[in-house]
Amino acid sequence: MTEERITETRTPSGDTQTTHTIVHDDGRKGGGGTWLVFLLLIVVAVAAIWFFTQQSGAEVAKDNAIAGAAEQVGDAASQVGDAAQNAGEAIEGAANGN
């Protein structure tokens, strides 16, 4: 912020003297608040990183559970197929008289 001050002084003889003073303020004040905001941002960033890494672990566990369930369904389907083939062979053998 810039401030201009004009001062007029009159002498006893009637002369007027004018003084111009310009004051520049660079706006920089105590730095405690800036450090506090910076520290708060770091804490929030660390908390966000921790939260997202925990979520990632949960996603991996969920994906592994789904893969395990799919494998069990595949095994069950294979067993049903084997049983159907055995039943077909038994019927064929009974029809041929074996």
Backbone as CSV, one residue per row, in Angstrom:
resi,resn,N_x,N_y,N_z,CA_x,CA_y,CA_z,C_x,C_y,C_z
1,MET,0.850,-1.162,0.000,0.000,0.000,0.000,0.899,1.230,0.000
2,THR,0.517,2.217,-0.779,1.279,3.464,-0.869,0.411,4.598,-0.322
3,GLU,1.018,5.422,0.491,0.304,6.548,1.077,1.107,7.820,0.825
4,GLU,0.408,8.847,0.377,1.065,10.141,0.119,0.579,11.141,1.159
5,ARG,1.537,11.830,1.800,1.207,12.842,2.812,1.734,14.194,2.343
6,ILE,0.860,15.176,2.394,1.250,16.540,2.009,1.099,17.420,3.253
7,THR,2.199,18.097,3.591,2.200,18.963,4.769,2.511,20.391,4.315
8,GLU,1.636,21.326,4.700,1.864,22.743,4.390,2.222,23.464,5.686
9,THR,3.274,24.248,5.615,3.724,25.022,6.773,3.781,26.495,6.373
10,ARG,3.222,27.373,7.214,3.255,28.815,6.945,4.192,29.473,7.951
11,THR,5.040,30.280,7.406,5.966,31.035,8.268,5.276,32.300,8.754
12,PRO,5.806,32.946,9.806,5.189,34.184,10.299,5.168,35.282,9.239
13,SER,6.060,35.206,8.270,6.075,36.253,7.239,5.063,35.978,6.131
14,GLY,4.327,34.813,6.205,3.291,34.516,5.226,3.727,33.569,4.127
15,ASP,4.974,33.143,4.139,5.443,32.199,3.122,4.861,30.797,3.427
16,THR,4.597,30.014,2.372,4.067,28.657,2.520,5.099,27.665,1.992
17,GLN,5.371,26.682,2.793,6.263,25.605,2.363,5.442,24.311,2.344
18,THR,5.575,23.555,1.242,4.843,22.299,1.090,5.831,21.142,1.074
19,THR,5.549,20.109,1.859,6.406,18.919,1.921,5.578,17.713,1.491
20,HIS,6.103,16.958,0.533,5.452,15.725,0.075,6.209,14.535,0.657
21,THR,5.479,13.650,1.299,6.076,12.428,1.850,5.295,11.235,1.293
22,ILE,6.002,10.272,0.731,5.372,9.059,0.197,5.858,7.882,1.033
23,VAL,4.901,7.112,1.563,5.211,5.959,2.409,4.798,4.699,1.657
24,HIS,5.751,3.791,1.474,5.479,2.501,0.815,5.452,1.410,1.876
25,ASP,4.391,0.622,1.861,4.278,-0.525,2.764,4.268,-1.770,1.897
26,ASP,5.250,-2.680,2.065,5.343,-3.850,1.196,4.348,-4.940,1.578
27,GLY,3.618,-4.787,2.653,2.567,-5.730,2.994,3.034,-6.959,3.740
28,ARG,4.303,-7.128,3.951,4.803,-8.308,4.662,4.709,-8.053,6.158
29,LYS,4.049,-8.964,6.813,3.905,-8.859,8.261,4.367,-10.159,8.878
30,GLY,4.166,-10.376,10.147,4.622,-11.568,10.858,4.329,-12.853,10.109
31,GLY,5.254,-13.824,10.157,5.133,-15.042,9.367,4.562,-16.233,10.101
32,GLY,4.033,-16.103,11.292,3.508,-17.237,12.035,2.316,-17.891,11.369
33,GLY,1.426,-17.105,10.815,0.235,-17.650,10.154,0.569,-18.427,8.906
34,THR,1.555,-17.960,8.167,1.962,-18.641,6.944,2.509,-20.024,7.255
35,TRP,3.322,-20.128,8.290,3.887,-21.429,8.670,2.797,-22.362,9.169
36,LEU,1.813,-21.829,9.859,0.720,-22.656,10.360,-0.092,-23.238,9.204
37,VAL,-0.400,-22.431,8.197,-1.137,-22.911,7.031,-0.317,-23.955,6.283
38,PHE,0.972,-23.722,6.116,1.852,-24.672,5.436,1.888,-26.009,6.182
39,LEU,1.997,-25.968,7.492,2.027,-27.182,8.298,0.697,-27.923,8.198
40,LEU,-0.398,-27.192,8.208,-1.716,-27.797,8.084,-1.865,-28.500,6.735
41,LEU,-1.383,-27.893,5.665,-1.443,-28.521,4.344,-0.631,-29.815,4.297
42,ILE,0.515,-29.823,4.949,1.336,-31.037,4.984,0.603,-32.149,5.739
43,VAL,-0.013,-31.816,6.866,-0.742,-32.815,7.647,-1.909,-33.377,6.836
44,VAL,-2.630,-32.523,6.134,-3.752,-32.981,5.305,-3.249,-33.880,4.182
45,ALA,-2.130,-33.530,3.556,-1.582,-34.354,2.475,-1.168,-35.728,2.988
46,VAL,-0.523,-35.788,4.135,-0.104,-37.078,4.702,-1.334,-37.918,5.056
47,ALA,-2.348,-37.302,5.629,-3.571,-38.031,5.972,-4.255,-38.571,4.723
48,ALA,-4.284,-37.788,3.651,-4.904,-38.243,2.403,-4.137,-39.415,1.804
49,ILE,-2.821,-39.351,1.832,-2.005,-40.453,1.303,-2.259,-41.718,2.109
50,TRP,-2.278,-41.607,3.437,-2.538,-42.763,4.283,-3.922,-43.348,3.992
51,PHE,-4.929,-42.489,3.870,-6.294,-42.948,3.618,-6.379,-43.712,2.302
52,PHE,-5.782,-43.160,1.246,-5.873,-43.808,-0.058,-5.069,-45.104,-0.116
53,THR,-3.972,-45.206,0.622,-3.244,-46.472,0.638,-4.041,-47.530,1.386
54,GLN,-4.778,-47.139,2.417,-5.632,-48.102,3.120,-6.766,-48.570,2.222
55,GLN,-7.333,-47.684,1.453,-8.400,-48.049,0.524,-7.880,-48.983,-0.549
56,SER,-6.661,-48.760,-0.995,-6.063,-49.612,-2.014,-5.907,-51.031,-1.485
57,GLY,-5.494,-51.191,-0.233,-5.367,-52.512,0.366,-6.713,-53.220,0.442
58,ALA,-7.764,-52.492,0.751,-9.106,-53.068,0.807,-9.554,-53.521,-0.587
59,GLU,-9.218,-52.751,-1.598,-9.562,-53.123,-2.969,-8.856,-54.408,-3.383
60,VAL,-7.586,-54.549,-3.002,-6.835,-55.756,-3.332,-7.461,-56.964,-2.648
61,ALA,-7.828,-56.813,-1.377,-8.455,-57.916,-0.644,-9.782,-58.306,-1.283
62,LYS,-10.559,-57.306,-1.704,-11.845,-57.592,-2.355,-11.623,-58.310,-3.676
63,ASP,-10.650,-57.841,-4.457,-10.352,-58.490,-5.728,-9.902,-59.932,-5.535
64,ASN,-9.091,-60.189,-4.510,-8.642,-61.558,-4.228,-9.812,-62.447,-3.821
65,ALA,-10.744,-61.909,-3.036,-11.912,-62.693,-2.627,-12.772,-63.046,-3.829
66,ILE,-12.948,-62.110,-4.737,-13.753,-62.375,-5.939,-13.065,-63.418,-6.812
67,ALA,-11.747,-63.310,-6.944,-11.009,-64.292,-7.747,-11.120,-65.684,-7.130
68,GLY,-11.042,-65.777,-5.800,-11.185,-67.068,-5.128,-12.565,-67.661,-5.336
69,ALA,-13.592,-66.838,-5.255,-14.960,-67.309,-5.476,-15.151,-67.777,-6.912
70,ALA,-14.589,-67.058,-7.843,-14.697,-67.452,-9.249,-13.994,-68.791,-9.492
71,GLU,-12.871,-68.983,-8.834,-12.146,-70.264,-8.975,-12.986,-71.410,-8.414
72,GLN,-13.662,-71.177,-7.281,-14.510,-72.218,-6.699,-15.695,-72.530,-7.607
73,VAL,-16.273,-71.512,-8.226,-17.382,-71.734,-9.158,-16.883,-72.544,-10.356
74,GLY,-15.694,-72.237,-10.838,-15.127,-72.992,-11.963,-14.891,-74.451,-11.603
75,ASP,-14.390,-74.697,-10.384,-14.180,-76.080,-9.933,-15.506,-76.826,-9.835
76,ALA,-16.537,-76.168,-9.300,-17.853,-76.796,-9.181,-18.425,-77.120,-10.553
77,ALA,-18.251,-76.231,-11.513,-18.744,-76.475,-12.872,-18.014,-77.657,-13.505
78,SER,-16.740,-77.781,-13.225,-15.964,-78.907,-13.743,-16.460,-80.218,-13.147
79,GLN,-16.769,-80.207,-11.851,-17.283,-81.411,-11.199,-18.645,-81.802,-11.762
80,VAL,-19.506,-80.818,-12.030,-20.817,-81.097,-12.628,-20.635,-81.693,-14.013
81,GLY,-19.689,-81.156,-14.768,-19.431,-81.696,-16.109,-18.946,-83.131,-16.054
82,ASP,-18.042,-83.422,-15.106,-17.550,-84.800,-14.949,-18.688,-85.740,-14.555
83,ALA,-19.551,-85.285,-13.643,-20.673,-86.124,-13.211,-21.632,-86.376,-14.371
84,ALA,-21.882,-85.382,-15.197,-22.771,-85.550,-16.345,-22.168,-86.537,-17.345
85,GLN,-20.863,-86.454,-17.546,-20.202,-87.377,-18.462,-20.276,-88.807,-17.914
86,ASN,-20.046,-88.993,-16.634,-20.137,-90.318,-16.012,-21.555,-90.872,-16.116
87,ALA,-22.552,-90.003,-15.910,-23.945,-90.447,-16.014,-24.266,-90.859,-17.447
88,GLY,-23.771,-90.083,-18.392,-24.005,-90.424,-19.805,-23.368,-91.748,-20.161
89,GLU,-22.164,-91.987,-19.678,-21.469,-93.248,-19.955,-22.203,-94.416,-19.290
90,ALA,-22.756,-94.196,-18.074,-23.504,-95.256,-17.381,-24.775,-95.595,-18.133
91,ILE,-25.470,-94.585,-18.659,-26.710,-94.833,-19.418,-26.379,-95.570,-20.716
92,GLU,-25.307,-95.137,-21.354,-24.894,-95.786,-22.601,-24.524,-97.246,-22.344
93,GLY,-23.819,-97.499,-21.244,-23.454,-98.872,-20.893,-24.688,-99.715,-20.568
94,ALA,-25.683,-99.156,-19.916,-26.898,-99.887,-19.581,-27.703,-100.191,-20.828
95,ALA,-27.696,-99.281,-21.780,-28.444,-99.472,-23.014,-27.792,-100.546,-23.873
96,ASN,-26.490,-100.677,-23.818,-25.785,-101.678,-24.606,-25.754,-103.021,-23.883
97,GLY,-26.204,-103.049,-22.664,-26.238,-104.296,-21.928,-24.955,-104.595,-21.223
98,ASN,-24.129,-103.660,-21.006,-22.859,-103.901,-20.296,-22.965,-103.755,-18.845
